[in-house]
Amino acid sequence: MSPNSTIFCLLAVLFFSCPVLTEVAPFTDCPQLEDGASRNCTVHEVRVNPCAEASENKPCKIKRGKSASIQFDFTSGSSSSEAFSRAYWANEVTDLPFLGMNTDACQNTACPITADQRQTYVYDLPISKKYPARTYDVKWKLNGTDVECCFIFQIKLVK
């Protein structure tokens, strides 16, 4: 066996034996807009790392003081040269934004957003040690000119 073949075999074994770093997390679309209009964006899949709990449809456990990698695939019905994104703690009273987020979505997905083209958004969400340990409904919004993507998923902050 040549040295190149040996290296290829080792890389193949490592690739196929390593666990997937991100897990597909369960999510729901946000309710319709207040005026009853529907959103012109489809979220196809949400991936979270860490989230070993995803395979059991449980909230993703994330340690306070750490970051979580959030990725989602979306297709917008409209184009937009600029985009903004923010995560919120969705509760019964109001949506409270996660502090310290960079809201310029063009740093986390390709801009301009092109209508009818599937795109991926990637963000490392820092979780403050100050947030109480509990389960949160996280509402994620990506907005641009005539673009509004929105979905909700759960995380469980642990000590």
N, CA, C and O of each residue as an XYZ file, in Angstrom:
636
protein
N       0.850     -1.171      0.000
C       0.000      0.000      0.000
C       0.902      1.242      0.000
O       1.846      1.318      0.786
N       0.622      2.194     -0.858
C       1.437      3.397     -0.957
C       1.154      4.323      0.224
O       0.102      4.209      0.854
N       2.078      5.240      0.534
C       1.851      6.180      1.636
C       0.594      7.025      1.429
O      -0.110      7.323      2.394
N       0.300      7.420      0.173
C      -0.907      8.211     -0.097
C      -2.168      7.405      0.193
O      -3.140      7.942      0.724
N      -2.157      6.111     -0.154
C      -3.310      5.249      0.107
C      -3.523      5.084      1.603
O      -4.658      5.084      2.079
N      -2.433      4.945      2.339
C      -2.529      4.797      3.797
C      -3.132      6.050      4.417
O      -4.008      5.959      5.277
N      -2.673      7.207      3.990
C      -3.210      8.463      4.513
C      -4.686      8.594      4.174
O      -5.488      8.988      5.020
N      -5.046      8.264      2.934
C      -6.454      8.329      2.520
C      -7.304      7.408      3.393
O      -8.378      7.807      3.843
N      -6.844      6.196      3.635
C      -7.599      5.239      4.462
C      -7.763      5.758      5.885
O      -8.846      5.653      6.460
N      -6.708      6.312      6.454
C      -6.796      6.863      7.811
C      -7.783      8.027      7.879
O      -8.570      8.121      8.822
N      -7.744      8.907      6.888
C      -8.684     10.029      6.863
C     -10.121      9.545      6.715
O     -11.026     10.086      7.351
N     -10.335      8.541      5.889
C     -11.685      7.994      5.701
C     -12.201      7.384      6.998
O     -13.359      7.586      7.362
N     -11.342      6.631      7.703
C     -11.745      6.026      8.980
C     -12.077      7.129      9.984
O     -13.090      7.037     10.677
N     -11.263      8.147     10.077
C     -11.525      9.249     11.000
C     -12.818      9.972     10.647
O     -13.615     10.290     11.529
N     -13.026     10.229      9.369
C     -14.223     10.954      8.932
C     -15.494     10.189      9.286
O     -16.444     10.759      9.823
N     -15.504      8.892      8.980
C     -16.723      8.114      9.185
C     -16.916      7.670     10.626
O     -18.018      7.262     10.992
N     -15.878      7.735     11.457
C     -16.037      7.305     12.845
C     -16.245      8.474     13.801
O     -16.606      8.259     14.958
N     -16.029      9.694     13.350
C     -16.206     10.856     14.220
C     -17.681     11.199     14.346
O     -18.425     11.109     13.370
N     -18.106     11.591     15.537
C     -19.503     11.983     15.691
C     -19.786     13.289     14.966
O     -18.893     14.115     14.774
N     -21.038     13.465     14.569
C     -21.460     14.700     13.918
C     -21.403     15.815     14.958
O     -21.882     15.643     16.078
N     -20.825     16.943     14.598
C     -20.655     18.021     15.565
C     -21.940     18.786     15.829
O     -22.168     19.228     16.955
N     -22.765     18.951     14.843
C     -24.030     19.647     15.053
C     -25.168     18.653     14.934
O     -25.091     17.679     14.185
N     -26.218     18.913     15.682
C     -27.392     18.053     15.678
C     -28.580     18.833     15.157
O     -28.712     20.029     15.417
N     -29.443     18.155     14.421
C     -30.673     18.781     13.937
C     -31.612     18.904     15.121
O     -32.016     17.905     15.716
N     -31.954     20.137     15.458
C     -32.792     20.406     16.622
C     -34.249     20.561     16.208
O     -34.542     21.103     15.142
N     -35.159     20.088     17.049
C     -36.579     20.308     16.740
C     -36.902     21.804     16.841
O     -36.397     22.493     17.728
N     -37.738     22.298     15.937
C     -38.127     23.700     15.956
C     -39.541     23.833     15.417
O     -40.072     22.917     14.788
N     -40.139     24.985     15.672
C     -41.448     25.300     15.099
C     -41.352     26.673     14.447
O     -40.543     27.509     14.849
N     -42.178     26.894     13.445
C     -42.260     28.222     12.841
C     -42.934     29.161     13.841
O     -43.760     28.731     14.646
N     -42.579     30.433     13.783
C     -43.228     31.429     14.627
C     -44.682     31.590     14.178
O     -45.018     31.316     13.026
N     -45.532     32.033     15.091
C     -46.918     32.305     14.690
C     -46.951     33.368     13.597
O     -45.962     34.060     13.353
N     -48.099     33.485     12.948
C     -48.251     34.485     11.897
C     -47.999     35.882     12.442
O     -48.043     36.110     13.651
N     -47.739     36.802     11.542
C     -47.531     38.193     11.913
C     -48.813     38.768     12.512
O     -49.899     38.231     12.293
N     -48.687     39.855     13.264
C     -49.831     40.446     13.951
C     -50.960     40.838     13.001
O     -52.129     40.766     13.380
N     -50.637     41.252     11.778
C     -51.684     41.656     10.843
C     -52.269     40.457     10.087
O     -53.077     40.633      9.175
N     -51.863     39.238     10.465
C     -52.391     38.027      9.845
C     -51.639     37.592      8.603
O     -51.912     36.522      8.058
N     -50.694     38.406      8.147
C     -49.912     38.051      6.960
C     -48.970     36.891      7.291
O     -48.557     36.727      8.440
N     -48.641     36.104      6.297
C     -47.697     35.022      6.518
C     -46.292     35.485      6.154
O     -46.114     36.449      5.409
N     -45.316     34.796      6.682
C     -43.922     35.140      6.401
C     -43.543     34.642      5.014
O     -44.090     33.654      4.523
N     -42.599     35.336      4.390
C     -42.168     34.946      3.047
C     -40.819     34.241      3.086
O     -39.974     34.434      2.212
N     -40.634     33.425      4.113
C     -39.362     32.742      4.301
C     -39.647     31.354      4.875
O     -40.491     31.190      5.756
N     -38.931     30.374      4.363
C     -39.066     29.012      4.869
C     -37.769     28.614      5.556
O     -36.692     28.715      4.967
N     -37.869     28.162      6.799
C     -36.724     27.599      7.513
C     -36.808     26.091      7.323
O     -37.804     25.463      7.684
N     -35.754     25.518      6.752
C     -35.752     24.094      6.417
C     -35.239     23.223      7.556
O     -35.801     22.166      7.843
N     -34.157     23.680      8.207
C     -33.520     22.852      9.223
C     -32.752     23.764     10.173
O     -32.169     24.766      9.759
N     -32.762     23.399     11.456
C     -32.011     24.117     12.484
C     -31.036     23.123     13.104
O     -31.424     22.027     13.510
N     -29.760     23.519     13.173
C     -28.726     22.669     13.765
C     -28.071     23.420     14.923
O     -27.782     24.612     14.830
N     -27.847     22.691     16.012
C     -27.268     23.286     17.216
C     -26.121     22.402     17.688
O     -26.220     21.175     17.671
N     -25.038     23.036     18.107
C     -23.918     22.336     18.725
C     -23.529     23.094     19.984
O     -23.157     24.263     19.882
N     -23.594     22.500     21.150
C     -23.898     21.098     21.412
C     -25.401     20.857     21.492
O     -26.164     21.748     21.863
N     -25.813     19.654     21.143
C     -27.217     19.280     21.306
C     -27.383     17.773     21.153
O     -28.050     17.304     20.231
N     -26.778     17.026     22.053
C     -26.922     15.563     22.031
C     -28.367     15.162     22.271
O     -28.763     14.049     21.926
N     -29.160     16.048     22.855
C     -30.550     15.758     23.206
C     -31.495     15.822     21.999
O     -32.645     15.395     22.100
N     -31.034     16.338     20.880
C     -31.891     16.553     19.709
C     -32.522     15.255     19.222
O     -33.680     15.249     18.803
N     -31.779     14.166     19.273
C     -32.310     12.894     18.779
C     -33.491     12.404     19.615
O     -34.257     11.552     19.166
N     -33.642     12.937     20.824
C     -34.749     12.564     21.708
C     -35.827     13.652     21.750
O     -36.737     13.582     22.576
N     -35.735     14.655     20.872
C     -36.675     15.788     20.833
C     -36.723     16.548     22.157
O     -37.780     17.029     22.566
N     -35.581     16.652     22.819
C     -35.491     17.385     24.081
C     -34.745     18.693     23.844
O     -34.021     18.820     22.856
N     -34.914     19.675     24.745
C     -34.173     20.934     24.599
C     -32.661     20.697     24.628
O     -32.175     19.823     25.345
N     -31.933     21.478     23.847
C     -30.475     21.387     23.796
C     -29.882     21.887     25.111
O     -30.159     23.013     25.525
N     -29.065     21.058     25.774
C     -28.416     21.463     27.018
C     -27.148     22.239     26.687
O     -26.272     21.756     25.970
N     -27.072     23.458     27.227
C     -25.918     24.309     26.990
C     -25.445     24.844     28.333
O     -26.245     25.327     29.134
N     -24.144     24.757     28.573
C     -23.579     25.256     29.831
C     -23.511     26.770     29.807
O     -23.101     27.376     28.817
N     -23.919     27.365     30.907
C     -23.787     28.821     31.029
C     -22.302     29.184     30.971
O     -21.455     28.462     31.497
N     -22.002     30.301     30.331
C     -20.613     30.723     30.168
C     -19.963     30.155     28.914
O     -18.808     30.470     28.628
N     -20.672     29.334     28.169
C     -20.167     28.744     26.929
C     -20.933     29.328     25.752
O     -21.839     30.142     25.936
N     -20.572     28.916     24.551
C     -21.280     29.337     23.338
C     -21.948     28.134     22.700
O     -21.526     26.992     22.881
N     -22.990     28.416     21.958
C     -23.656     27.385     21.162
C     -23.584     27.816     19.709
O     -23.826     28.980     19.390
N     -23.253     26.885     18.830
C     -23.251     27.164     17.403
C     -24.653     26.906     16.874
O     -25.184     25.803     17.008
N     -25.247     27.927     16.273
C     -26.584     27.832     15.706
C     -26.440     27.960     14.192
O     -25.833     28.912     13.702
N     -26.991     27.014     13.461
C     -27.000     27.058     12.001
C     -28.414     26.768     11.535
O     -29.088     25.893     12.079
N     -28.856     27.495     10.538
C     -30.139     27.136      9.944
C     -30.124     27.406      8.455
O     -29.472     28.332      7.972
N     -30.867     26.564      7.738
C     -31.021     26.699      6.295
C     -32.372     27.344      6.041
O     -33.377     26.965      6.642
N     -32.386     28.326      5.141
C     -33.620     29.042      4.853
C     -33.694     29.392      3.384
O     -32.679     29.443      2.688
N     -34.917     29.633      2.918
C     -35.159     30.150      1.577
C     -36.125     31.303      1.704
O     -37.224     31.151      2.238
N     -35.713     32.457      1.212
C     -36.554     33.653      1.272
C     -37.343     33.796     -0.023
O     -36.867     33.430     -1.098
N     -38.542     34.328      0.092
C     -39.356     34.600     -1.081
C     -39.014     35.928     -1.735
O     -39.515     36.240     -2.815
N     -38.151     36.719     -1.075
C     -37.750     38.035     -1.590
C     -36.246     38.201     -1.454
O     -35.605     37.523     -0.652
N     -35.693     39.106     -2.245
C     -34.276     39.449     -2.133
C     -34.106     40.629     -1.202
O     -35.018     41.439     -1.033
N     -32.922     40.721     -0.592
C     -32.626     41.841      0.295
C     -31.122     42.067      0.327
O     -30.350     41.119      0.468
N     -30.709     43.318      0.196
C     -29.273     43.625      0.210
C     -28.730     43.712      1.630
O     -27.518     43.643      1.835
N     -29.610     43.861      2.604
C     -29.174     43.889      3.996
C     -30.058     42.960      4.813
O     -31.198     42.679      4.444
N     -29.508     42.487      5.936
C     -30.270     41.577      6.789
C     -29.818     41.746      8.231
O     -28.653     42.031      8.511
N     -30.756     41.566      9.123
C     -30.496     41.677     10.554
C     -31.061     40.451     11.243
O     -32.081     39.905     10.824
N     -30.396     40.025     12.295
C     -30.832     38.818     12.987
C     -30.670     39.005     14.482
O     -29.751     39.680     14.946
N     -31.588     38.391     15.235
C     -31.516     38.468     16.687
C     -32.238     37.266     17.282
O     -33.227     36.773     16.740
N     -31.708     36.808     18.422
C     -32.342     35.745     19.189
C     -33.017     36.374     20.408
O     -32.509     37.329     20.995
N     -34.176     35.815     20.773
C     -34.960     36.324     21.894
C     -35.361     35.168     22.805
O     -35.510     34.029     22.363
N     -35.530     35.484     24.075
C     -36.202     34.570     24.975
C     -37.675     34.872     24.803
O     -38.140     35.942     25.195
N     -38.407     33.952     24.226
C     -39.836     34.151     23.982
C     -40.597     33.710     25.225
O     -40.540     32.543     25.614
N     -41.307     34.643     25.845
C     -42.146     34.279     26.983
C     -43.532     34.871     26.794
O     -43.800     35.512     25.777
N     -44.401     34.666     27.749
C     -45.800     35.070     27.590
C     -45.998     36.575     27.555
O     -46.973     37.055     26.979
N     -45.091     37.324     28.161
C     -45.262     38.776     28.260
C     -44.657     39.495     27.058
O     -45.328     40.292     26.402
N     -43.392     39.213     26.773
C     -42.693     39.892     25.684
C     -41.481     39.061     25.266
O     -41.086     38.133     25.971
N     -40.907     39.392     24.142
C     -39.674     38.737     23.694
C     -38.494     39.555     24.193
O     -38.360     40.731     23.852
N     -37.631     38.930     25.007
C     -36.455     39.611     25.548
C     -35.229     39.222     24.739
O     -34.912     38.037     24.639
N     -34.523     40.206     24.153
C     -33.365     39.873     23.301
C     -32.191     39.342     24.118
O     -31.951     39.778     25.244
N     -31.459     38.387     23.526
C     -30.190     37.952     24.115
C     -29.213     39.104     23.920
O     -29.037     39.594     22.804
N     -28.588     39.528     24.994
C     -27.701     40.690     24.939
C     -26.354     40.339     24.318
O     -25.870     39.214     24.442
N     -25.763     41.318     23.652
C     -24.423     41.169     23.109
C     -24.346     40.531     21.738
O     -23.249     40.260     21.248
N     -25.480     40.283     21.107
C     -25.467     39.665     19.771
C     -25.062     40.670     18.706
O     -25.445     41.838     18.765
N     -24.292     40.216     17.740
C     -24.038     41.001     16.544
C     -25.257     40.798     15.643
O     -25.517     39.680     15.199
N     -25.998     41.857     15.375
C     -27.254     41.730     14.636
C     -27.088     41.858     13.118
O     -28.068     41.725     12.385
N     -25.875     42.112     12.638
C     -25.637     42.201     11.197
C     -25.584     40.789     10.615
O     -24.540     40.137     10.654
N     -26.705     40.321     10.079
C     -26.793     38.946      9.571
C     -25.886     38.706      8.366
O     -25.543     37.561      8.073
N     -25.496     39.767      7.669
C     -24.633     39.601      6.492
C     -23.242     39.100      6.878
O     -22.479     38.672      6.011
N     -22.907     39.147      8.163
C     -21.643     38.570      8.617
C     -21.780     37.067      8.872
O     -20.789     36.385      9.132
N     -23.027     36.552      8.796
C     -23.286     35.153      9.125
C     -23.977     34.377      8.009
O     -24.193     33.172      8.132
N     -24.325     35.062      6.922
C     -24.899     34.421      5.745
C     -24.528     35.264      4.530
O     -24.092     36.406      4.672
N     -24.700     34.711      3.359
C     -24.362     35.447      2.135
C     -25.362     36.575      1.899
O     -26.575     36.372      1.961
N     -24.839     37.749      1.631
C     -25.675     38.889      1.256
C     -25.200     39.376     -0.101
O     -23.997     39.354     -0.360
N     -26.077     39.805     -0.960
C     -27.500     39.966     -0.678
C     -28.210     38.615     -0.567
O     -27.798     37.618     -1.161
N     -29.286     38.621      0.211
C     -30.152     37.448      0.263
C     -30.874     37.394     -1.073
O     -31.441     38.388     -1.527
N     -30.849     36.235     -1.690
C     -31.432     36.076     -3.017
C     -32.729     35.293     -2.914
O     -32.784     34.243     -2.274
N     -33.768     35.808     -3.546
C     -35.070     35.149     -3.520
C     -34.973     33.740     -4.090
O     -34.276     33.497     -5.075
N     -35.679     32.825     -3.455
C     -35.814     31.439     -3.914
C     -34.490     30.680     -3.973
O     -34.366     29.703     -4.712
N     -33.505     31.122     -3.201
C     -32.220     30.423     -3.144
C     -31.983     29.970     -1.707
O     -32.032     30.778     -0.779
N     -31.729     28.694     -1.530
C     -31.471     28.154     -0.185
C     -30.132     28.674      0.322
O     -29.121     28.599     -0.377
N     -30.134     29.203      1.542
C     -28.934     29.757      2.150
C     -28.775     29.193      3.552
O     -29.721     28.660      4.132
N     -27.571     29.316      4.088
C     -27.285     28.874      5.447
C     -26.806     30.057      6.267
O     -25.995     30.863      5.810
N     -27.316     30.149      7.475
C     -26.932     31.173      8.445
C     -26.195     30.446      9.569
O     -26.666     29.414     10.048
N     -25.038     30.972      9.995
C     -24.232     30.355     11.047
C     -23.873     31.420     12.071
O     -23.398     32.499     11.716
N     -24.108     31.108     13.373
C     -23.812     32.080     14.428
C     -23.381     31.352     15.693
O     -23.973     30.339     16.065
N     -22.356     31.864     16.351
C     -21.955     31.366     17.668
C     -22.606     32.259     18.709
O     -22.258     33.433     18.839
N     -23.560     31.692     19.456
C     -24.329     32.438     20.445
C     -23.691     32.264     21.817
O     -23.736     31.174     22.386
N     -23.089     33.345     22.362
C     -22.514     33.241     23.706
C     -23.638     33.224     24.749
O     -24.588     34.002     24.667
N     -23.514     32.334     25.717
C     -24.502     32.213     26.786
C     -23.860     32.735     28.071
O     -22.922     32.134     28.594
N     -24.367     33.842     28.566
C     -23.822     34.475     29.760
C     -24.022     33.594     30.992
O     -25.032     32.902     31.120
N     -23.038     33.634     31.896
C     -23.176     32.935     33.173
C     -24.273     33.569     34.026
O     -24.750     32.964     34.986
N     -24.669     34.789     33.671
C     -25.692     35.498     34.434
C     -27.103     34.990     34.134
O     -28.021     35.221     34.920
N     -27.284     34.300     33.003
C     -28.615     33.782     32.684
C     -28.958     32.662     33.661
O     -28.123     31.797     33.922
N     -30.165     32.666     34.198
C     -30.562     31.595     35.114
C     -30.600     30.235     34.414
O     -30.951     30.130     33.238
N     -30.230     29.201     35.168
C     -30.302     27.835     34.648
C     -31.775     27.438     34.589
O     -32.448     27.369     35.617
N     -32.268     27.179     33.380
C     -33.669     26.804     33.149
C     -33.856     26.520     31.665
O     -32.916     26.652     30.882
N     -35.055     26.136     31.279
C     -35.381     25.896     29.877
C     -35.953     27.174     29.272
O     -36.805     27.831     29.871
N     -35.476     27.518     28.080
C     -35.908     28.724     27.378
C     -36.472     28.367     26.008
O     -35.946     27.498     25.313
N     -37.547     29.047     25.632
C     -37.990     29.038     24.242
C     -37.221     30.160     23.556
O     -37.379     31.328     23.910
N     -36.395     29.812     22.582
C     -35.599     30.808     21.869
C     -36.282     31.100     20.536
O     -36.503     30.199     19.727
N     -36.611     32.364     20.324
C     -37.185     32.805     19.048
C     -36.058     33.450     18.261
O     -35.399     34.370     18.747
N     -35.837     32.970     17.046
C     -34.766     33.512     16.206
C     -35.408     34.189     15.002
O     -36.214     33.587     14.293
N     -35.040     35.450     14.780
C     -35.578     36.206     13.649
C     -34.445     36.665     12.745
O     -33.398     37.111     13.215
N     -34.670     36.550     11.447
C     -33.772     37.106     10.435
C     -34.653     37.986      9.557
O     -35.596     37.505      8.929
N     -34.339     39.283      9.518
C     -35.161     40.245      8.775
C     -34.309     41.004      7.773
O     -33.122     41.250      7.988
N     -34.947     41.362      6.682
C     -34.356     42.219      5.667
C     -35.492     42.946      4.974
O     -36.630     42.907      5.441
N     -35.194     43.612      3.857
C     -36.241     44.272      3.084
C     -37.184     43.203      2.537
O     -36.773     42.383      1.715
N     -38.418     43.200      2.972
C     -39.431     42.215      2.560
C     -39.035     40.776      2.870
O     -39.515     39.853      2.211
N     -38.162     40.563      3.865
C     -37.747     39.226      4.284
C     -37.992     39.106      5.782
O     -37.581     39.974      6.552
N     -38.657     38.039      6.195
C     -38.765     37.763      7.625
C     -38.815     36.260      7.841
O     -39.807     35.597      7.538
N     -37.713     35.744      8.374
C     -37.637     34.342      8.785
C     -37.788     34.320     10.299
O     -37.268     35.197     10.989
N     -38.489     33.331     10.815
C     -38.667     33.261     12.261
C     -38.974     31.824     12.656
O     -39.811     31.163     12.042
N     -38.280     31.349     13.696
C     -38.537     30.015     14.223
C     -38.255     30.004     15.716
O     -37.607     30.906     16.247
N     -38.750     28.974     16.384
C     -38.584     28.829     17.833
C     -38.045     27.432     18.121
O     -38.524     26.440     17.572
N     -37.036     27.375     18.996
C     -36.511     26.096     19.465
C     -36.195     26.241     20.945
O     -36.210     27.353     21.474
N     -35.913     25.146     21.611
C     -35.678     25.193     23.048
C     -34.231     24.882     23.394
O     -33.586     24.038     22.773
N     -33.738     25.598     24.416
C     -32.447     25.285     25.020
C     -32.663     25.165     26.523
O     -33.569     25.770     27.095
N     -31.812     24.374     27.133
C     -31.845     24.231     28.594
C     -30.470     24.626     29.101
O     -29.487     23.921     28.872
N     -30.406     25.762     29.796
C     -29.138     26.215     30.345
C     -28.849     25.472     31.636
O     -29.704     25.371     32.516
N     -27.642     24.958     31.739
C     -27.217     24.185     32.912
C     -25.967     24.793     33.497
O     -25.220     25.497     32.816
N     -25.745     24.513     34.775
C     -24.563     25.045     35.488
C     -23.313     24.325     35.058
O     -22.225     24.632     35.545
